[in-house]
């Protein structure tokens, strides 16, 4: 999946064995991008942080992401 597919602004590829691994990679990517001064990633980073403050909404996003991951072709 890409950063953009997970709500971010870029086409950085995120790989993993399952959706949880890809989500964690996206979290790391957003944190690192913001830490290095990439302002384009700030809105997605804030959304990621806020997502877990609203568990019901977060679960909807999580289920949608898992579904999208499952539909990807295998490499």
N, C-alpha and C positions, 0 to 999 in steps of 0.2 A: 504494500500500500504506500501511498505517498502522504507527505505532510498535508497536502491540499485535500486529499480524500478524508482526512481526519479533522478537518476544520482549520488547518493552518494555511499560510500564504504561499508555500513553495512546493516544488516538485521533488524534494529530497525523498529518496526511497527508504522505506522502513521495512525491514524483513524480520520474520520470526516464524517459529514453528506453529504458533497459534495466535489468536487475536489478542490475548492478554500480553504476550511478548511484544507484539507490535504496538499496543497501546502504551506500554512502559517505555518503548523506544521513542515514541512520539513525545511523551512527557519529558524524557531526557533531552531530546532534540530542542523542544521549546525552551526549556530552562537554559540550556547552553547558548542558544541563539540570543536570548534576552540578556544573558550574562555578558555576552561579548558585544552588546550594543545594537543588535539587530531590531530596530523599532518595528519593522513589519511583522515580527512574531509576537509582539507584546499583547495585542488583543486576543490571540489564540491562547497565549500563556495565561492571561487573566481568566479567560473562559474555562480553561482546564482547571485552574485552582478553584474557581467558583462552582464548577460542576459538582464537586464532591461535598460542597456545603448544602446542596439541594439533592439529597439522595434519590428521590422519586424521579426527578428529571434526569439525573445521571444514569439511572438504570435504563431509561428509554434510549439514551445515547449509546450506552454500553451494548444493549441488545441490537440496535441498528448497526453498530460497528462490527459486532460478531457475525451478524448476518451478511454484511458486505464482505468480510474476510472470507467467509465460507463459500461465497460465490466466485471468488477469484480463481483463475486457472492455476493449477499447480505448475511449478517450474520444472 
